[in-house]
């Protein structure tokens, strides 16, 4: 990809894409990338928004952290 970007005069893919796609095309690309994400990054973004904007709390994580802490306490005090 570096060779293509260099040939076209761009430093990175972001610059090329933004310069050559309409707002509608960019939104469609974003939608596709979100739907196809398997990295977990989108899930993190969604959870962050849910937490900040809607007061969502990951109760499963809280319970898991409490269980881990209780086990560490048990292990350390045997």
Secondary structure per residue as TSV (DSSP state, phi and psi in degrees):
chain	resnum	aa	ss	phi	psi
A	1	X	-	360.0	-34.9
A	2	X	H	-55.6	-40.3
A	3	X	H	-64.1	-42.6
A	4	X	H	-65.2	-46.9
A	5	X	H	-60.4	-44.7
A	6	X	H	-61.7	-45.5
A	7	X	H	-57.8	-39.8
A	8	X	H	-85.2	-5.7
A	9	X	T	88.3	23.9
A	10	X	-	-114.0	148.3
A	11	X	S	-85.4	-28.5
A	12	X	S	-153.2	165.9
A	13	X	H	-64.5	-36.6
A	14	X	H	-57.0	-49.8
A	15	X	H	-58.3	-43.5
A	16	X	H	-65.5	-44.8
A	17	X	H	-64.9	-47.6
A	18	X	H	-63.5	-36.9
A	19	X	H	-72.5	-21.2
A	20	X	H	-120.3	4.7
A	21	X	S	-121.5	147.4
A	22	X	-	-76.8	167.9
A	23	X	H	-58.4	-40.9
A	24	X	H	-64.0	-43.4
A	25	X	H	-64.7	-39.6
A	26	X	H	-62.9	-42.3
A	27	X	H	-66.2	-37.3
A	28	X	H	-66.0	-41.8
A	29	X	H	-62.3	-44.8
A	30	X	H	-59.1	-45.2
A	31	X	H	-59.1	-45.0
A	32	X	H	-62.5	-44.7
A	33	X	H	-65.1	-38.0
A	34	X	H	-65.6	-46.0
A	35	X	H	-65.6	-30.7
A	36	X	H	-94.2	-1.4
A	37	X	-	-66.2	127.0
A	38	X	-	-119.6	5.0
A	39	X	S	-81.9	-19.1
A	40	X	S	92.6	-8.8
A	41	X	H	-64.8	-42.7
A	42	X	H	-64.9	-38.9
A	43	X	H	-59.9	-41.8
A	44	X	H	-62.3	-42.3
A	45	X	H	-63.8	-44.9
A	46	X	H	-61.6	-44.8
A	47	X	H	-64.7	-37.8
A	48	X	H	-64.5	-44.7
A	49	X	H	-63.4	-45.3
A	50	X	H	-59.7	-39.6
A	51	X	H	-68.7	-49.8
A	52	X	H	-70.9	-42.2
A	53	X	H	-94.1	-25.3
A	54	X	H	-124.7	-0.2
A	55	X	-	73.3	19.9
A	56	X	-	-67.6	142.5
A	57	X	-	-128.2	134.8
A	58	X	-	-80.2	89.8
A	59	X	H	-64.6	-34.3
A	60	X	H	-63.9	-40.5
A	61	X	H	-66.8	-40.8
A	62	X	H	-61.0	-45.2
A	63	X	H	-63.8	-43.0
A	64	X	H	-63.6	-42.3
A	65	X	H	-63.4	-40.7
A	66	X	H	-64.7	-41.2
A	67	X	H	-63.2	-43.3
A	68	X	H	-61.5	-43.6
A	69	X	H	-63.8	-43.9
A	70	X	H	-62.1	-40.5
A	71	X	H	-65.9	-42.2
A	72	X	H	-61.8	-41.4
A	73	X	H	-61.9	-45.8
A	74	X	H	-60.3	-48.1
A	75	X	H	-62.8	-41.0
A	76	X	H	-73.9	-23.1
A	77	X	T	-106.0	16.9
A	78	X	-	-79.5	360.0
